Amino acid sequence: MIDAVAGRVRAAQNAVARISMAPLLVRAGIFVLVSAGFALAFPAEVLSGRPVLFLAVAALLPAFGPRRLWATFTALVTVGGWLLATDGYGRPVALWRLLAVAALLYLAHTLCALAALLPYDAVVDPELITRWLLRSAAVLLGAAVLGVLLLQAAETRGGAGYQWVTVLGLLVAVGTAALLGWLLRRR
């Protein structure tokens, strides 16, 4: 029994000693992005007090376990904070805040995907991470431009435009999911 515990302690020490900088920075980026998403989504009244401790622990979870459900959990907590701020505390929906929260959710998600692929002791070329982030930035830019254009189209059509944009967004989401499913089956 004691030999097994000592063996696990030695294995943990060996693993900590082998951690390389790039995977550690990716995981630190996950923590920073999730924390920033919480800060933008939640109302200021909630961020002062005990909930900050729980949110900090929640932001650490996907950094340590990117292959698990923690990335989804923190995304749902962020969306819950957004709904709490807008519906519960009456904060008006601002386009910049909405786009920033969406961008932080996407970046945290994509960094979790990258961290899930990188072992702690991986030697990574910095160009790989740079290309990964540039590709993510291109997706974010395209989504932001499309979102603003759809919002402008909704405003020109009057009150019924929001329903039109919502249905169009739902069709785009379903089409994207169908395309991804088809591409996955094609392999």
N, C-alpha and C positions, 0 to 999 in steps of 0.2 A: 504494500500500500504506500509506504513512504517512498520507495524507489520509483513508483509510478508518478507520484506528485513531484518528486525531484526531477524526473525526466521531463515532465511537462514544463516545469519552471525553466530548465535549461533550454528546451526547445523554444519557449517564448523569448528568452534572452537572446538566443541565436537569431530569431526572426527579427527582433527589434534592432539588433546590430546590423542586419543586412538591408534595412530599409534604404532605398535610394531616394534622391531628391525629387525627381519628376513625379512619381506616383504620390508622394507626400504633398507636393504642391497642387496636384489635381484634386486631391481630397480636401486640402485646405480651401481651394476654390469652391468646392461644393458647399462647405460650411459657410463661407462668406456669402455666396449667392442665395442660399436658403435663408440665412439670417436677414439679408437685405430684402428678400421677398416678404418675410414676416413683418419687417419694419414698415414696408410700404402698404401691406395689405391690412394689418390690424390697426384699429383706432388707437390714438395716443393714450386714451384712458386705460386701455388693457395693457399697454406696454410699460406702465409704471406700476411695479409691484411684483408679486410672486409669479404671475404668468411668464415673465421674462426668463426666469430660471427654467421653466418647463419648455419654453420655445428654444432656448439655447441647447438644452439636451436633445430636443427634437431635431435641431439643425445638425447636431453631431451624428445622429443615427445614420443618415445616408452616406456620410463621409466614411464611416467605419464599415458599413454593410451595403455597398452600392448594388450588389446582386440580389438583395432581398427586397422586401416590400416597402422599405423605408422611404425611397424616393417618391413612391405613390402616396404614402402616408403624409409626407411633408407637403406635397402638392395639394392634397385634400385639406390639410390644415390651413394652408395659405388661402385657398379658395373660401374656406369657412371664415377665415379672418376678414376677407374682402366682403363677404355677405354680411357678416356681423357689423362691419364698419358702415356699409351702405344702408342696410335695412334696419339694424338695431340702433345705430348711433346717428343715422341721418346724414352721413357724409355724402356730398354730391359726387357723382361719377365724373371724374376728370379724365380726358383722353390720355394725357401724358402718364397719369398714374396707372391707368388700365394697360397701356402699352408697356410700361416699365415692369409691372407685375407679370404680364405675359412673357416678356423677354427673360426675366429672371427665372420663371418657371421652366422655360425651354432650356436656358443655359444650364441650370442645375440638373435637369433631366439628361441632357446630352453629356455633361461631365460625369454623371453617374454611369452612363453607358461606357464612357472611356475608362473610368476607374474600374469598372467591372472587368474590363479586358486586361488591365495592367496589374500584374502581381506587384507586391510591395517592393520586391528587389529587382524590378525590371530596369534595364538600362535603356533609356528612351532618347531618341534624337529629338532635340527641341523643335525641329521642323515639323515633326509629326503632330505635336500639340498645336503648333501655330497653324498648320493646315486645317486641323480639326476645328479650331476656334474661328478661322476665317470662313470656313464652310457654314458654320453655325451663324456667324454674323450675316452672311448672305441670305440665309433662310429667314432670319429675323427682319432684315431690311425688306425683303419681298413681302413678308406677312404684314409688316407695318404699313407699307405703301398700299397693299390691297385692302387692308382694314380701313385706312383713312379714305380711300376712294369709295369703298362700299358705304361708309358713314356719310360721305358727301352725297352719294346717290340717294341714300335714305332721306336726307334732309331736303333734297330738291323735290321729292315726291310727296312731301307732307307727312301726316301722321301715319298713314298706311305704309310708308316706306320702311319703317322698322320691321314690320312683319315680313315684307319682301326680302329684306336683308337677312333676317333670321332664317327664313326658309332656304335662301340661297346658301348661307353658311352651313346649314345642316346638310344640304345636298353636296356641298364641297367636302364636308367631313365624311359623309357616307361614301362618296366616290373615292376619296383618298384611302379609306379603309378597304374598300373593295379592290382597288389597284394594288395595295400592299399585300392583301391576301392572295391575289392572283400571281403576283411576282414571287411570293413565298412558295406557292404550289408549283410554279413553273420550274423551280430548281429541281 
